[in-house]
Amino acid sequence: MRKYLAALTLLTAYAAPGFCADVESAKLVFHGVFRNAWDKPAQSEPKIDLGPVWSGPVPSVDTSMIDGKKGMYFGVLFIPSGQKSKGASVKLKYVTHFPFPGIVAPGGKPPQLSAESQIDCLMEAVCAAQYRLDDNWEIVPGTWRFEIYANDKKIVDETFKMQAAKP
C-alpha cells in the first residue's frame, strides 16, 4: 500500500498542470519600462515579437533606471524553456526585493522588504513579471531586484535602480 501511495503521489506531481520541474532556463527579452496599450508609443520602442495572443504590458523603454513616479510600471519579459512542450502551462514563483527601508504601507504596517507571488506562463512564449507604482508610498529609491524561480531554481535575476520622484 505504501509503494502504491508513493507511486501515486509521484505520478500526480508529474501529471499535475503547472508542475515546473521541467523549466530549465529563461531567455530575457526585455527589461525596463512598460506602457499601456492605449498610450502613445515611444519613438524608439524595442521591437519584440510578443506572439499572436499577447495581452500583457507593452515594452516601451529598455532600461535599468526607473523614475519613481505614481503610475510607472516596469519589469521583465522572458521566455521559459526546458523539457515541457511548447505552449505547456507552468506556474513560476516571482519575488520582488525592495530597497531598505522597504515599502511602508499606511496604517502602521511593518516595512515590507520583499513580495512573493505566482505567475502563470506558457513554455517557449513571452511571459511578464512587473511592478506598477500605484501609490506614492511604494516609491522607494534604490536597487529593486526581480527574481523568477522554477521550483527552487532561479531562472531570472534582474535589478533596477529607482530614482526618487522629481518634484
DSSP file (Angstrom, degrees, kcal/mol; ACC not computed):
  #  RESIDUE AA STRUCTURE BP1 BP2  ACC     N-H-->O    O-->H-N    N-H-->O    O-->H-N    TCO  KAPPA ALPHA  PHI   PSI    X-CA   Y-CA   Z-CA
    1    1 A M     >        0   0    0      0, 0.0     4,-2.5     0, 0.0     5,-0.2   0.000 360.0 360.0 360.0 -41.7    0.0    0.0    0.0
    2    2 A R  H  >  +     0   0    0      1,-0.2     4,-2.7     2,-0.2     5,-0.2   0.914 360.0  50.2 -62.9 -42.2    2.8    2.4    0.8
    3    3 A K  H  > S+     0   0    0      1,-0.2     4,-2.6     2,-0.2    -1,-0.2   0.902 110.5  50.8 -61.9 -40.1    4.5    1.8   -2.5
    4    4 A Y  H  > S+     0   0    0      2,-0.2     4,-2.7     1,-0.2    -2,-0.2   0.930 111.9  46.3 -62.8 -46.0    1.2    2.4   -4.3
    5    5 A L  H  X S+     0   0    0     -4,-2.5     4,-2.7     2,-0.2    -2,-0.2   0.899 113.1  49.8 -64.5 -40.6    0.7    5.7   -2.4
    6    6 A A  H  X S+     0   0    0     -4,-2.7     4,-2.4     2,-0.2    -1,-0.2   0.926 113.5  45.5 -64.0 -43.8    4.3    6.8   -3.1
    7    7 A A  H  X S+     0   0    0     -4,-2.6     4,-2.7     2,-0.2    -2,-0.2   0.900 113.5  49.9 -65.4 -40.5    3.9    6.0   -6.8
    8    8 A L  H  X S+     0   0    0     -4,-2.7     4,-2.6     2,-0.2    -2,-0.2   0.902 110.8  49.7 -64.4 -41.5    0.6    7.7   -7.0
    9    9 A T  H  X S+     0   0    0     -4,-2.7     4,-2.2     2,-0.2    -2,-0.2   0.926 113.4  46.1 -62.3 -45.6    2.0   10.8   -5.3
   10   10 A L  H  X S+     0   0    0     -4,-2.4     4,-2.0     2,-0.2    -2,-0.2   0.920 113.8  48.3 -63.8 -45.0    4.9   10.9   -7.7
   11   11 A L  H  X S+     0   0    0     -4,-2.7     4,-2.0     1,-0.2    -2,-0.2   0.905 111.5  50.2 -62.3 -42.6    2.7   10.3  -10.7
   12   12 A T  H  X S+     0   0    0     -4,-2.6     4,-1.6     1,-0.2    -1,-0.2   0.898 108.1  53.4 -63.7 -40.9    0.3   13.0   -9.6
   13   13 A A  H  < S+     0   0    0     -4,-2.2    -1,-0.2     1,-0.2    -2,-0.2   0.913 113.9  41.5 -61.8 -42.8    3.1   15.5   -9.1
   14   14 A Y  H  < S+     0   0    0     -4,-2.0    -1,-0.2     1,-0.2    -2,-0.2   0.791 118.2  45.9 -76.4 -26.6    4.4   15.0  -12.7
   15   15 A A  H  < S+     0   0    0     -4,-2.0    -1,-0.2    -5,-0.2    -2,-0.2   0.641  86.8 109.2 -89.2 -14.6    0.9   14.9  -14.2
   16   16 A A  S >< S-     0   0    0     -4,-1.6     3,-1.6    -5,-0.2     2,-0.1  -0.379  78.9-109.1 -65.9 135.3   -0.3   18.0  -12.4
   17   17 A P  T 3  S+     0   0    0      0, 0.0     3,-0.1     0, 0.0    73,-0.1  -0.393 101.8  22.9 -63.1 139.3   -0.8   21.1  -14.6
   18   18 A G  B 3  S+a   90   0A   0     71,-0.9    73,-1.5     1,-0.3     2,-0.3   0.364  75.6 149.9  89.1  -6.3    1.8   23.7  -13.9
   19   19 A F    <   -     0   0    0     -3,-1.6     3,-0.4     1,-0.1    -1,-0.3  -0.476  27.8-167.0 -61.5 123.2    4.4   21.4  -12.3
   20   20 A C    >   +     0   0    0     -2,-0.3     3,-1.6     1,-0.2    -1,-0.1   0.096  52.3 111.7-112.0  24.5    7.6   23.3  -13.3
   21   21 A A  T 3  S+     0   0    0      1,-0.3    -1,-0.2   130,-0.0    62,-0.1   0.771  78.8  61.4 -63.3 -22.5   10.5   20.9  -12.7
   22   22 A D  T 3  S+     0   0    0     -3,-0.4    61,-2.3    60,-0.1     2,-0.7   0.514  76.7 101.3 -85.0  -4.0   10.9   20.8  -16.5
   23   23 A V  E <   +F   82   0B   0     -3,-1.6    59,-0.3    59,-0.2   130,-0.1  -0.730  43.6 169.4 -79.7 118.8   11.6   24.5  -16.7
   24   24 A E  E     -     0   0B   0     57,-2.5     2,-0.3    -2,-0.7    58,-0.2   0.748  55.2 -15.5-103.1 -30.2   15.4   24.7  -17.1
   25   25 A S  E     -F   81   0B   0     56,-1.9    56,-2.6     2,-0.0     2,-0.3  -0.933  53.0-131.4-160.6 178.5   16.1   28.2  -18.1
   26   26 A A  E     -F   80   0B   0    129,-0.4     2,-0.6    -2,-0.3    -3,-0.0  -0.992  13.2-138.7-145.7 140.5   14.6   31.5  -19.3
   27   27 A K  E     -F   79   0B   0     52,-2.1    52,-2.0    -2,-0.3     2,-0.4  -0.891  22.1-136.0 -99.0 121.3   15.7   33.9  -22.1
   28   28 A L  E     +F   78   0B   0     -2,-0.6    50,-0.3    50,-0.2     3,-0.1  -0.639  29.5 169.9 -76.1 126.1   15.4   37.5  -21.1
   29   29 A V  E     +     0   0B   0     48,-2.7     2,-0.3    -2,-0.4    49,-0.2   0.576  63.5   8.7-113.6 -14.9   13.9   39.5  -24.0
   30   30 A F  E     +F   77   0B   0     47,-1.6    47,-2.4     2,-0.0    -1,-0.4  -0.960  48.9 179.5-162.7 145.5   13.2   42.9  -22.2
   31   31 A H  E     +F   76   0B   0     -2,-0.3    32,-1.0    45,-0.2     2,-0.3  -0.842  51.7  55.2-150.5 113.9   13.9   44.7  -19.0
   32   32 A G  E    S-FG  75  62B   0     43,-2.3    43,-2.5    -2,-0.3     2,-0.3  -0.926  84.0 -11.4 168.5-144.6   12.7   48.2  -18.5
   33   33 A V  E     -FG  74  61B   0     28,-2.5    27,-2.8    -2,-0.3    28,-1.6  -0.721  50.6-154.5 -98.1 138.9    9.6   50.4  -18.5
   34   34 A F  E     -FG  73  59B   0     39,-2.8    39,-0.5    -2,-0.3     2,-0.3  -0.671   3.0-155.9-104.4 162.9    6.2   49.3  -19.9
   35   35 A R  E     - G   0  58B   0     23,-2.4    23,-1.8    -2,-0.2     2,-0.1  -0.918  29.0 -97.7-130.3 161.3    3.3   51.4  -21.3
   36   36 A N    >   -     0   0    0     -2,-0.3     3,-1.5    21,-0.1    20,-0.0  -0.486  35.2-116.5 -73.3 151.0   -0.4   50.8  -21.6
   37   37 A A  T 3  S+     0   0    0      1,-0.3    -1,-0.1    -2,-0.1    19,-0.0   0.799 115.7  51.5 -59.3 -30.0   -1.5   49.5  -25.0
   38   38 A W  T 3  S+     0   0    0      2,-0.1    -1,-0.3     3,-0.0     2,-0.1   0.554  90.4  98.7 -88.0  -7.7   -3.6   52.7  -25.5
   39   39 A D  S <  S-     0   0    0     -3,-1.5    -4,-0.1     1,-0.1     0, 0.0  -0.440  89.7 -92.7 -76.6 154.5   -0.7   55.1  -24.7
   40   40 A K        -     0   0    0     -2,-0.1    -1,-0.1     1,-0.1    -2,-0.1  -0.477  47.8-113.3 -65.9 130.4    1.2   56.7  -27.5
   41   41 A P        -     0   0    0      0, 0.0     2,-0.1     0, 0.0    -1,-0.1  -0.306  27.2-112.2 -64.8 148.0    4.3   54.6  -28.4
   42   42 A A    >   -     0   0    0      1,-0.1     3,-1.1    18,-0.0    19,-0.0  -0.438  27.7-115.7 -72.1 155.4    7.7   56.0  -27.7
   43   43 A Q  T 3  S+     0   0    0      1,-0.3    -1,-0.1    -2,-0.1     0, 0.0   0.837 111.2  36.7 -65.6 -32.5    9.8   56.8  -30.8
   44   44 A S  T 3  S+     0   0    0     16,-0.1    -1,-0.3     2,-0.0     3,-0.1  -0.209  79.8 159.3-116.6  44.1   12.4   54.2  -30.1
   45   45 A E    <   -     0   0    0     -3,-1.1    16,-0.1     1,-0.1    15,-0.1  -0.364  48.0-103.4 -65.4 143.2   10.4   51.3  -28.6
   46   46 A P        -     0   0    0      0, 0.0     2,-0.9     0, 0.0    -1,-0.1  -0.395  27.9-127.2 -65.8 144.2   12.1   47.9  -28.8
   47   47 A K        +     0   0    0     -2,-0.1     2,-0.4    -3,-0.1    -3,-0.0  -0.827  41.0 165.7 -95.3 104.5   10.7   45.6  -31.4
   48   48 A I        -     0   0    0     -2,-0.9     2,-1.0    11,-0.1     3,-0.0  -0.979  39.5-128.5-124.9 129.8    9.8   42.4  -29.7
   49   49 A D        +     0   0    0     -2,-0.4    77,-0.1     1,-0.2    -2,-0.0  -0.674  29.3 177.4 -77.1 105.2    7.7   39.6  -31.1
   50   50 A L        -     0   0    0     -2,-1.0     3,-0.2     1,-0.2    -1,-0.2   0.473  43.2-110.8 -89.8  -3.1    5.2   39.1  -28.3
   51   51 A G    >   -     0   0    0      1,-0.2     3,-0.8     2,-0.1    -1,-0.2  -0.118  34.3 -72.6  92.3 166.9    3.2   36.5  -30.1
   52   52 A P  T 3  S+     0   0    0      0, 0.0    -1,-0.2     0, 0.0    -2,-0.0   0.699 126.4  39.4 -74.3 -20.9   -0.3   36.5  -31.6
   53   53 A V  T 3  S+     0   0    0     -3,-0.2     2,-0.1     2,-0.0    -2,-0.1   0.137  76.7 145.3-117.3  21.2   -2.3   36.4  -28.4
   54   54 A W    <   +     0   0    0     -3,-0.8    -3,-0.1     1,-0.1    -4,-0.1  -0.384  11.5 162.7 -64.7 129.8   -0.3   38.8  -26.1
   55   55 A S        +     0   0    0     -2,-0.1    -1,-0.1     2,-0.0   -18,-0.1   0.146  44.9 100.0-129.7  16.0   -2.4   40.9  -23.8
   56   56 A G  S    S-     0   0    0      1,-0.2   -19,-0.1    -6,-0.1    -6,-0.0  -0.001  82.8 -46.0 -90.0-163.4    0.3   41.9  -21.3
   57   57 A P        -     0   0    0      0, 0.0    -1,-0.2     0, 0.0   -21,-0.1  -0.257  53.2-122.8 -67.4 153.0    2.3   45.1  -20.9
   58   58 A V  E     -G   35   0B   0    -23,-1.8   -23,-2.4    -3,-0.1     2,-0.1  -0.871  25.4-122.1 -99.0 121.3    3.8   46.8  -23.9
   59   59 A P  E     +G   34   0B   0      0, 0.0   -25,-0.2     0, 0.0     3,-0.1  -0.414  40.2 164.5 -63.2 132.1    7.6   47.3  -23.7
   60   60 A S  E     +     0   0B   0    -27,-2.8     2,-0.4     1,-0.3   -26,-0.2   0.778  59.4  15.9-116.1 -54.9    8.4   51.0  -24.0
   61   61 A V  E     -G   33   0B   0    -28,-1.6   -28,-2.5   -16,-0.1     2,-0.9  -0.978  63.5-141.1-132.1 120.1   12.0   51.8  -22.9
   62   62 A D  E     +G   32   0B   0     -2,-0.4     2,-0.3   -30,-0.2   -30,-0.3  -0.700  55.1 123.1 -79.1 108.6   14.7   49.2  -22.3
   63   63 A T        -     0   0    0    -32,-1.0    -2,-0.1    -2,-0.9     3,-0.0  -0.987  61.3-144.9-160.7 160.3   16.5   50.5  -19.2
   64   64 A S  S    S+     0   0    0     -2,-0.3    97,-3.5    96,-0.1     2,-0.5   0.387  81.8  89.5-109.5  -1.6   17.5   49.6  -15.7
   65   65 A M  E     -b  161   0A   0     95,-0.2     2,-0.5    97,-0.1    97,-0.2  -0.867  60.8-168.1 -98.7 123.5   16.9   53.2  -14.5
   66   66 A I  E     -b  162   0A   0     95,-2.6    97,-3.2    -2,-0.5     2,-0.6  -0.941  18.8-136.7-117.4 128.0   13.4   53.8  -13.2
   67   67 A D  E     -b  163   0A   0     -2,-0.5     2,-1.4    95,-0.2    97,-0.1  -0.735  25.7-130.1 -80.4 120.1   11.8   57.2  -12.5
   68   68 A G        +     0   0    0     95,-1.9     2,-0.3    -2,-0.6    71,-0.1  -0.564  55.7 132.6 -75.3  93.4    9.9   56.8   -9.2
   69   69 A K    >   -     0   0    0     -2,-1.4     3,-2.1    96,-0.1    64,-0.2  -0.998  63.2 -91.9-143.8 146.8    6.5   58.3  -10.0
   70   70 A K  T 3  S+     0   0    0     -2,-0.3    64,-0.2     1,-0.3     3,-0.1  -0.261 111.2  25.7 -56.9 135.9    3.0   57.1   -9.5
   71   71 A G  T 3  S+     0   0    0     62,-4.0    -1,-0.3     1,-0.3     2,-0.2   0.186  87.8 130.0  94.8 -15.8    1.6   55.1  -12.4
   72   72 A M    <   -     0   0    0     -3,-2.1    61,-3.1    61,-0.3     2,-0.4  -0.487  35.9-171.4 -70.0 135.9    5.0   54.0  -13.6
   73   73 A Y  E     +FH  34 132B   0    -39,-0.5   -39,-2.8    59,-0.2     2,-0.3  -0.999  10.1 163.3-134.2 145.0    5.3   50.3  -14.3
   74   74 A F  E     +FH  33 131B   0     57,-2.2    57,-2.7    -2,-0.4     2,-0.3  -0.902  10.8 112.2-148.0 165.6    8.4   48.3  -15.0
   75   75 A G  E     -FH  32 130B   0    -43,-2.5   -43,-2.3    -2,-0.3     2,-0.3  -0.992  51.7 -57.1 160.9-152.4    9.8   44.8  -15.1
   76   76 A V  E     -FH  31 129B   0     53,-2.7    53,-2.3    -2,-0.3     2,-0.4  -0.910  20.6-151.8-129.5 151.9   11.0   42.0  -17.4
   77   77 A L  E     +FH  30 128B   0    -47,-2.4   -48,-2.7    -2,-0.3   -47,-1.6  -0.986  30.7 165.0-116.8 135.3    9.8   39.9  -20.3
   78   78 A F  E     -FH  28 127B   0     49,-2.4    49,-2.6    -2,-0.4   -50,-0.2  -0.949  34.2-131.3-146.9 163.8   11.3   36.4  -20.5
   79   79 A I  E     -F   27   0B   0    -52,-2.0   -52,-2.1    -2,-0.3     2,-0.2  -0.950  22.1-146.4-122.6 109.6   10.7   33.1  -22.3
   80   80 A P  E     +F   26   0B   0      0, 0.0    44,-3.2     0, 0.0     2,-0.3  -0.500  24.5 176.4 -73.6 143.4   10.8   30.0  -20.1
   81   81 A S  E     +F   25   0B   0    -56,-2.6   -57,-2.5    42,-0.2   -56,-1.9  -0.953  18.1  97.6-143.4 163.5   12.2   26.8  -21.8
   82   82 A G  E    S-F   23   0B   0      2,-0.3   -59,-0.2    -2,-0.3   -60,-0.1  -0.981  80.4 -23.2 158.8-145.3   13.0   23.3  -20.9
   83   83 A Q  S    S+     0   0    0    -61,-2.3   -60,-0.1    -2,-0.3    -1,-0.1   0.793 100.7  90.5 -74.6 -31.8   11.6   19.7  -21.1
   84   84 A K  S    S-     0   0    0    -62,-0.4    -2,-0.3     1,-0.1     3,-0.1  -0.284  86.4 -99.2 -68.0 154.3    7.9   20.6  -21.4
   85   85 A S    >   -     0   0    0      1,-0.1     3,-2.2    -4,-0.1    38,-0.3  -0.310  48.7 -80.0 -73.8 156.9    6.4   21.1  -24.8
   86   86 A K  T 3  S+     0   0    0      1,-0.3    38,-0.2    36,-0.1    -1,-0.1  -0.288 118.4  21.2 -55.4 132.0    5.9   24.5  -26.4
   87   87 A G  T 3  S+     0   0    0     36,-2.3    -1,-0.3     1,-0.3     2,-0.1   0.317  85.8 142.1  90.2  -8.4    2.7   26.1  -25.1
   88   88 A A    <   -     0   0    0     -3,-2.2    35,-2.5    34,-0.1    -1,-0.3  -0.436  55.1-114.6 -66.8 139.9    2.5   23.9  -21.9
   89   89 A S  E     + C   0 122A   0     33,-0.2   -71,-0.9    -2,-0.1     2,-0.3  -0.571  38.0 178.7 -78.7 134.7    1.3   25.9  -18.9
   90   90 A V  E     -aC  18 121A   0     31,-2.8    31,-3.1    -2,-0.3     2,-0.5  -0.982  22.4-140.6-135.2 148.8    3.7   26.4  -16.0
   91   91 A K  E     - C   0 120A   0    -73,-1.5     2,-0.3    -2,-0.3    29,-0.2  -0.939  24.2-173.0-108.7 127.7    3.5   28.2  -12.7
   92   92 A L  E     - C   0 119A   0     27,-2.9    27,-2.8    -2,-0.5     2,-0.4  -0.880  24.4-118.6-121.4 152.2    6.6   30.2  -11.6
   93   93 A K  E     -DC 149 118A   0     56,-2.3    56,-2.8    -2,-0.3     2,-0.5  -0.762  25.4-162.4 -90.3 133.6    7.4   32.0   -8.4
   94   94 A Y  E     -DC 148 117A   0     23,-3.0    23,-2.5    -2,-0.4     2,-0.5  -0.975   7.0-174.0-120.3 121.1    8.1   35.7   -8.7
   95   95 A V  E     -DC 147 116A   0     52,-3.0    52,-2.8    -2,-0.5     2,-0.5  -0.966   7.5-165.1-120.1 128.2    9.9   37.6   -5.9
   96   96 A T  E     -DC 146 115A   0     19,-2.8    19,-2.2    -2,-0.5     2,-0.5  -0.958   7.1-158.7-110.2 125.3   10.4   41.3   -5.8
   97   97 A H  E     -DC 145 114A   0     48,-2.9    48,-2.0    -2,-0.5    17,-0.3  -0.909  10.2-152.4-103.7 127.3   13.0   42.6   -3.3
   98   98 A F        -     0   0    0     15,-2.7    46,-0.1    -2,-0.5    45,-0.1  -0.679  22.4-103.2 -97.4 151.0   12.6   46.3   -2.3
   99   99 A P    >   -     0   0    0      0, 0.0     3,-2.3     0, 0.0    -1,-0.1  -0.312  61.6 -56.3 -67.3 156.1   15.5   48.5   -1.2
  100  100 A F  T 3  S+     0   0    0      1,-0.3    43,-0.1    43,-0.1    13,-0.0  -0.497 126.0  32.6 -64.7 136.9   15.9   49.3    2.5
  101  101 A P  T 3  S-     0   0    0      0, 0.0    -1,-0.3     0, 0.0     2,-0.1  -0.957 102.9-145.0 -90.5   8.5   13.9   50.5    4.4
  102  102 A G    <   -     0   0    0     -3,-2.3     2,-0.5     9,-0.1    11,-0.2  -0.312  37.2 -43.1  93.9 179.2   11.3   48.7    2.3
  103  103 A I  B     -I  112   0C   0      9,-2.6     9,-2.6    -2,-0.1     2,-0.7  -0.759  53.2-161.4 -87.4 126.7    7.8   49.6    1.3
  104  104 A V        -     0   0    0     33,-0.7     3,-0.1    -2,-0.5    -2,-0.1  -0.905   6.2-156.5-114.6 105.0    5.9   51.1    4.2
  105  105 A A     >  -     0   0    0     -2,-0.7     4,-0.7     5,-0.4     3,-0.3  -0.458  29.1 -98.5 -76.1 150.1    2.1   51.0    3.7
  106  106 A P  T  4 S+     0   0    0      0, 0.0    -1,-0.1     0, 0.0     3,-0.1  -0.223  98.2  61.3 -63.4 159.8    0.0   53.5    5.6
  107  107 A G  T  4 S-     0   0    0      1,-0.1    -2,-0.1    -3,-0.1    -3,-0.0   0.621 121.7 -73.6  98.3  15.2   -1.8   52.3    8.7
  108  108 A G  T  4 S+     0   0    0     -3,-0.3    -1,-0.1     1,-0.2    -3,-0.0   0.684  80.0 157.8  75.7  17.7    1.2   51.4   10.8
  109  109 A K     <  -     0   0    0     -4,-0.7    -1,-0.2    -3,-0.1     3,-0.1  -0.438  48.0-100.8 -72.6 150.4    2.1   48.2    9.0
  110  110 A P        -     0   0    0      0, 0.0    -5,-0.4     0, 0.0    -1,-0.1  -0.348  48.9 -86.2 -68.4 153.6    5.7   46.9    9.2
  111  111 A P        -     0   0    0      0, 0.0     2,-0.6     0, 0.0    -7,-0.2  -0.278  38.6-138.0 -58.7 143.6    8.0   47.6    6.3
  112  112 A Q  B     +I  103   0C   0     -9,-2.6    -9,-2.6     1,-0.1     3,-0.1  -0.930  21.4 179.9-108.8 117.2    7.9   45.1    3.5
  113  113 A L        +     0   0    0     -2,-0.6   -15,-2.7   -11,-0.2     2,-0.3   0.616  69.8   9.3 -92.2 -14.8   11.3   44.1    2.1
  114  114 A S  E     -C   97   0A   0    -17,-0.3     2,-0.4   -11,-0.1   -17,-0.2  -0.987  58.2-151.0-157.5 161.8   10.0   41.7   -0.4
  115  115 A A  E     -C   96   0A   0    -19,-2.2   -19,-2.8    -2,-0.3     2,-0.4  -0.998  11.9-160.2-137.1 139.3    6.9   40.4   -2.1
  116  116 A E  E     +C   95   0A   0     -2,-0.4     2,-0.3   -21,-0.2   -21,-0.2  -0.960  19.3 154.0-123.5 137.6    6.3   36.9   -3.5
  117  117 A S  E     -C   94   0A   0    -23,-2.5   -23,-3.0    -2,-0.4     2,-0.4  -0.890  37.0-111.1-147.3 178.7    3.6   35.8   -6.0
  118  118 A Q  E     -C   93   0A   0     -2,-0.3     2,-0.4   -25,-0.2   -25,-0.2  -0.947  24.8-163.0-118.1 138.0    2.9   33.2   -8.6
  119  119 A I  E     -C   92   0A   0    -27,-2.8   -27,-2.9    -2,-0.4     2,-0.5  -0.959  14.3-135.8-122.4 142.7    2.8   33.9  -12.3
  120  120 A D  E     +C   91   0A   0     -2,-0.4     2,-0.3   -29,-0.2   -29,-0.2  -0.833  32.9 170.1 -95.5 128.2    1.3   31.6  -15.0
  121  121 A C  E     -C   90   0A   0    -31,-3.1   -31,-2.8    -2,-0.5     2,-0.4  -0.848  30.0-126.9-131.4 166.7    3.4   31.3  -18.1
  122  122 A L  E >   -C   89   0A   0     -2,-0.3     3,-1.6   -33,-0.2   -33,-0.2  -0.949  36.8-104.3-114.1 139.1    3.5   29.2  -21.3
  123  123 A M  T 3  S+     0   0    0    -35,-2.5   -36,-2.3    -2,-0.4   -42,-0.2  -0.355 103.4   7.7 -61.8 138.5    6.6   27.3  -22.3
  124  124 A E  T 3  S+     0   0    0    -44,-3.2     2,-0.3     1,-0.2    -1,-0.3   0.715 110.8 104.6  62.9  24.3    8.5   28.9  -25.2
  125  125 A A  S <  S-     0   0    0     -3,-1.6    -1,-0.2   -45,-0.3    -3,-0.2  -0.952  82.0 -89.4-131.8 153.9    6.3   32.0  -25.1
  126  126 A V        -     0   0    0     -2,-0.3     2,-0.3   -47,-0.2   -47,-0.2  -0.370  45.6-175.6 -64.0 135.2    6.8   35.5  -23.7
  127  127 A C  E     -H   78   0B   0    -49,-2.6   -49,-2.4    -6,-0.1     2,-0.4  -0.953  12.2-139.5-132.0 149.9    5.9   36.0  -20.0
  128  128 A A  E     -H   77   0B   0     -2,-0.3     2,-0.4   -51,-0.2   -51,-0.2  -0.893  16.5-175.9-118.1 142.2    5.9   39.1  -17.9
  129  129 A A  E     +H   76   0B   0    -53,-2.3   -53,-2.7    -2,-0.4     2,-0.3  -0.985  31.9 158.4-127.7 121.2    7.0   39.9  -14.3
  130  130 A Q  E     -H   75   0B   0     -2,-0.4     2,-0.4   -55,-0.2   -55,-0.2  -0.905  34.4-148.8-144.0 164.5    6.2   43.5  -13.5
  131  131 A Y  E     -H   74   0B   0    -57,-2.7   -57,-2.2    -2,-0.3     2,-0.5  -0.996  11.7-158.7-137.7 133.1    5.5   46.0  -10.8
  132  132 A R  E     -H   73   0B   0     -2,-0.4     2,-1.3   -59,-0.2   -59,-0.2  -0.945  18.5-134.0-113.2 131.6    3.3   49.1  -11.0
  133  133 A L        +     0   0    0    -61,-3.1   -62,-4.0    -2,-0.5   -61,-0.3  -0.697  36.6 163.2 -84.1  93.9    3.7   52.0   -8.7
  134  134 A D        +     0   0    0     -2,-1.3     2,-0.3   -64,-0.2    -1,-0.2   0.721  61.7  33.8 -86.4 -23.3    0.1   52.6   -7.7
  135  135 A D  S >  S-     0   0    0     -3,-0.2     3,-1.6     1,-0.1     4,-0.3  -0.954  77.2-122.2-134.1 151.6    0.7   54.8   -4.6
  136  136 A N  G >  S+     0   0    0     -2,-0.3     3,-1.5     1,-0.3    -1,-0.1   0.817 110.0  64.3 -61.4 -31.2    3.4   57.3   -3.7
  137  137 A W  G 3  S+     0   0    0      1,-0.3   -33,-0.7   -34,-0.1    -1,-0.3   0.623  93.1  64.0 -70.8 -10.1    4.4   55.3   -0.6
  138  138 A E  G <  S+     0   0    0     -3,-1.6     2,-1.0   -35,-0.1    -1,-0.3   0.601  76.1 101.1 -83.4 -12.5    5.5   52.5   -2.9
  139  139 A I    <   +     0   0    0     -3,-1.5    26,-0.1    -4,-0.3   -71,-0.0  -0.633  46.4 166.4 -79.5 103.8    8.2   54.7   -4.4
  140  140 A V        -     0   0    0     -2,-1.0    22,-0.2     2,-0.1   -37,-0.1  -0.933  29.4-137.5-122.4 105.0   11.4   53.6   -2.7
  141  141 A P        +     0   0    0      0, 0.0     2,-0.3     0, 0.0    22,-0.2  -0.281  62.8  56.4 -62.2 146.2   14.6   54.8   -4.3
  142  142 A G  E    S- E   0 162A   0     20,-2.0    20,-3.1   -43,-0.1     2,-0.5  -0.866  95.2 -21.7 130.1-163.4   17.4   52.3   -4.6
  143  143 A T  E     - E   0 161A   0     -2,-0.3     2,-0.4    18,-0.2    18,-0.2  -0.728  50.7-167.6 -91.2 122.6   18.0   48.9   -6.1
  144  144 A W  E     - E   0 160A   0     16,-3.0    16,-2.7    -2,-0.5     2,-0.4  -0.864   8.3-154.9-102.5 140.0   15.0   46.7   -6.8
  145  145 A R  E     -DE  97 159A   0    -48,-2.0   -48,-2.9    -2,-0.4     2,-0.5  -0.975   5.8-162.4-123.1 130.2   15.5   43.0   -7.6
  146  146 A F  E     -DE  96 158A   0     12,-3.3    12,-2.5    -2,-0.4     2,-0.4  -0.948  13.2-178.1-109.0 124.8   13.2   40.8   -9.6
  147  147 A E  E     -DE  95 157A   0    -52,-2.8   -52,-3.0    -2,-0.5     2,-0.4  -0.978  10.6-164.0-124.9 137.7   13.7   37.0   -9.3
  148  148 A I  E     -DE  94 156A   0      8,-2.1     7,-2.9    -2,-0.4     8,-1.4  -0.980  11.9-166.2-120.4 132.7   11.8   34.3  -11.1
  149  149 A Y  E     -DE  93 154A   0    -56,-2.8   -56,-2.3    -2,-0.4     2,-0.7  -0.941  22.8-157.2-122.5 140.4   12.0   30.7   -9.9
  150  150 A A  E >  S- E   0 153A   0      3,-2.7     3,-2.1    -2,-0.4     2,-0.3  -0.954  85.2 -47.9-107.3 104.7   11.0   27.3  -11.3
  151  151 A N  T 3  S-     0   0    0     -2,-0.7   -58,-0.1     1,-0.3  -130,-0.0  -0.555 124.3 -25.9  57.8-121.9   10.7   25.4   -8.1
  152  152 A D  T 3  S+     0   0    0     -2,-0.3     2,-0.6    -3,-0.1    -1,-0.3   0.371 116.5 103.4-100.2   5.4   13.9   26.3   -6.3
  153  153 A K  E <   - E   0 150A   0     -3,-2.1    -3,-2.7  -130,-0.1     2,-0.5  -0.788  68.5-137.0 -93.8 121.0   15.9   27.1   -9.4
  154  154 A K  E     + E   0 149A   0     -2,-0.6    -5,-0.3    -5,-0.2     3,-0.1  -0.634  29.6 168.8 -76.2 123.1   16.4   30.8  -10.2
  155  155 A I  E     +     0   0A   0     -7,-2.9  -129,-0.4    -2,-0.5     2,-0.3   0.583  65.9  33.4-112.4 -15.0   15.9   31.4  -13.9
  156  156 A V  E     + E   0 148A   0     -8,-1.4    -8,-2.1  -131,-0.1    -1,-0.3  -0.995  55.4 169.5-140.1 136.6   15.7   35.2  -14.0
  157  157 A D  E     + E   0 147A   0     -2,-0.3     2,-0.3   -10,-0.2   -10,-0.2  -0.811  16.6 158.8-147.5 101.5   17.6   37.7  -11.8
  158  158 A E  E     - E   0 146A   0    -12,-2.5   -12,-3.3    -2,-0.3     2,-0.3  -0.946  21.9-152.5-129.0 146.7   17.4   41.3  -12.8
  159  159 A T  E     - E   0 145A   0     -2,-0.3     2,-0.3   -14,-0.2   -14,-0.2  -0.883   4.4-165.5-120.1 152.6   17.9   44.6  -11.0
  160  160 A F  E     - E   0 144A   0    -16,-2.7   -16,-3.0    -2,-0.3     2,-0.7  -0.972  16.1-139.5-130.4 145.7   16.5   48.1  -11.4
  161  161 A K  E     -bE  65 143A   0    -97,-3.5   -95,-2.6    -2,-0.3     2,-0.5  -0.929  20.5-155.7-108.0 111.0   17.7   51.4   -9.9
  162  162 A M  E     -bE  66 142A   0    -20,-3.1   -20,-2.0    -2,-0.7     2,-0.3  -0.738   4.1-151.8 -90.3 131.3   14.8   53.5   -8.9
  163  163 A Q  E     -b   67   0A   0    -97,-3.2   -95,-1.9    -2,-0.5     3,-0.1  -0.725  29.7 -95.5 -96.8 149.5   15.4   57.3   -8.7
  164  164 A A        -     0   0    0     -2,-0.3   -96,-0.1   -97,-0.1    -1,-0.1  -0.261  52.7 -89.1 -60.1 149.9   13.4   59.5   -6.3
  165  165 A A        -     0   0    0    -98,-0.1    -1,-0.1   -26,-0.1   -96,-0.1  -0.337  41.4-122.7 -60.9 138.9   10.4   61.2   -7.9
  166  166 A K              0   0    0      1,-0.1    -1,-0.1    -3,-0.1   -99,-0.0  -0.706 360.0 360.0 -85.6 134.4   11.2   64.6   -9.4
  167  167 A P              0   0    0      0, 0.0    -1,-0.1     0, 0.0    -2,-0.1   0.502 360.0 360.0 -65.1 360.0    9.2   67.5   -7.9
